[in-house]
Amino acid sequence: MCDPPTCSIDPIVVGSHAPVLIAGPCVAESLELCLQVARDLREVCAALDVPFVFKASYDKANRTRADSYRGPGLTTGLEWLAEVRRDVGVPVLSDVHAPAQVGPASDVLDCLQIPAFLCRQTDLLIEAGRSGKPVNIKKGQFMAPQDMAHAVDKVRHGARAGAERRGDAQVMITERGTSFGYNRLVTDFRAIVQMRQFAPVVFDATHSVQEPGGLGGASGGQRQFAPLLAQAAMAVGADALFVETHPQPDSALSDAACMVPLDRMRPMLQRCLAVAQAARLDVGNVGGENA
């Protein structure tokens, strides 16, 4: 079988057999929080030799209630993310929600992210591809794994149609669980293997334990299971982990029930790396026996 495609978020390559971490707070609550989390994660990842991309949303456009905190907005949020990039020296990623956001976001971000609920929005996907920036497509909770191939093709179509006709875009897909009745998501780990045929796959450990709308006017979650699902994802060959983290998750302004405490990130990553290494050795041994 051919190796799956890779996605380059300069200088990081997702899909190169070295696990990558995409992590940060769910929403950009303040510049100070973004800098603190980015610096702490940079230190952890440097010690473990894990490539790191910082993530924070400048706008959470799909909150349950109209009065929920959404973030600082496009202009201020991008200013904060630009400061993280300059000060901490790591690539930055955030969501884009409409084609008009792609241009200004591309001027700052190293990778554009398509939210799960928008993964079928053709104009948004094409415009993201046209930007020439790497694109991370969150798999919709309602999508079959094989159908994400069409989302990837839309981004690549945009890249080919861009002013510079860039050819194939840099694209990756994030698995974040599938709806199972109301207020519950489940993860089918076969999806990671299936989607790696057409793009590198990231596993979103924290949104996979989310309970959408589970608290009535807000989403609940079971953060204690995020490390276990992350390890399972490493076992089946996920190329990267997506983890939302916060120094004090219970006081976070979005997805408080799902985020991993910042001081637990290092042991979580250590276990995930051990599983990833064991899985690679196991695959190699099986290959040798069947050769």
C-alpha positions, -999 to +999 in steps of 0.1 A: +000+000+000+013+035-009+020+059+019-009+084+025-005+120+015+012+145+038+003+180+048+030+206+053+025+233+079+059+248+075+082+236+089+060+207+102+049+178+081+018+160+092+018+124+080+055+118+081+053+091+108+062+115+136+031+124+157+022+161+157+003+180+184-023+207+175-034+222+208-045+253+227-076+267+244-110+262+228-115+299+224-091+328+226-102+343+260-073+368+262-039+374+247-023+365+281-040+331+281-030+323+246+006+332+253+007+312+285-007+280+270+015+283+238+046+288+259+039+259+282+030+236+253+061+246+234+082+236+264+064+203+268+067+194+231+103+204+229+111+181+257+093+152+240+104+161+205+068+165+193+061+191+165+036+216+178+009+239+162-010+263+185-048+265+181-073+289+194-106+301+179-111+338+174-148+331+170-169+302+182-198+307+157-218+276+168-224+281+205-256+267+219-269+300+232-269+334+216-254+350+247-225+325+251-190+340+248-178+336+212-143+351+213-126+384+205-137+383+168-118+382+136-097+414+139-086+412+175-083+374+175-060+375+145-039+401+162-036+379+193-026+349+171-001+369+153+015+379+186+016+342+196+033+334+164+059+362+169+065+357+206+064+320+209+077+310+175+052+283+166+027+279+138-009+290+145-042+276+134-078+289+138-113+284+123-127+302+093-165+303+090-171+322+057-153+328+024-148+364+033-127+354+064-103+334+044-083+364+030-075+381+063-071+349+081-046+337+055-024+368+062-018+356+097-025+319+101-002+290+091-032+267+087-069+273+081-094+251+099-129+243+085-153+237+114-171+203+115-206+218+108-192+235+077-173+206+061-198+205+032-198+242+025-184+242-011-177+280-014-158+280+019-137+249+011-128+261-024-118+296-011-097+280+016-079+260-011-075+290-032-056+308-004-027+284-008-026+278+030-028+243+045-063+234+054-076+212+083-111+200+076-130+188+107-151+158+098-188+166+104-205+146+132-230+136+104-204+125+078-193+090+068-155+087+065-155+080+028-175+110+021-148+133+034-129+126+002-153+150-015-145+178+010-108+172+004-114+174-034-131+207-030-101+222-013-078+208-039-101+222-066-097+256-051-060+253-051-059+244-087-081+273-096-061+298-076-043+327-092-010+309-089-025+275-099-007+259-070-017+223-078-027+199-050-034+217-018-020+208+016-050+192+033-057+171+064-088+157+080-097+157+117-119+129+132-139+143+161-166+117+167-200+109+152-234+117+165-251+089+183-286+099+192-289+132+212-260+147+233-236+119+227-207+113+202-190+080+195-157+074+178-154+048+151-116+043+149-119+026+115-125+061+101-089+071+108-076+042+087-102+048+060-096+085+057-058+081+056-062+068+021-067+104+008-053+127+035-034+127+068-057+123+097-058+142+130-077+129+160-096+154+181-095+139+215-114+166+234-143+172+210-148+134+207-158+134+244-181+164+240-218+160+248-234+186+225-261+206+243-258+181+271-261+208+298-292+222+283-279+257+274-243+245+269-223+214+258-211+190+284-184+164+282-163+138+299-127+150+298-114+120+317-118+099+286-099+122+262-065+106+270-078+071+265-093+079+231-061+097+222-041+066+229-065+045+208-061+069+179-023+065+181-027+028+181-045+028+148-022+053+131-035+088+135-009+113+122-016+140+148-036+148+179-058+178+184-063+186+221-080+216+237-064+225+270-067+252+296-049+260+329-083+259+347-107+241+325-137+244+348-135+282+345-130+282+307-155+302+286-161+274+261-161+236+263-151+237+299-162+200+304-140+187+276-106+204+279-076+187+294-059+205+323-027+221+310-006+205+337-018+170+324-007+175+289+028+161+293+018+128+309-009+124+283+015+130+254+040+106+270+015+078+270+003+086+235+039+085+222+045+052+239+014+037+222+024+052+188+059+037+191+045+003+201+020+003+172+047+011+147+069-018+160+039-042+159+031-032+123+068-038+114+069-072+130+037-083+113+050-072+080+082-092+086+063-123+095+041-121+063+069-111+039 
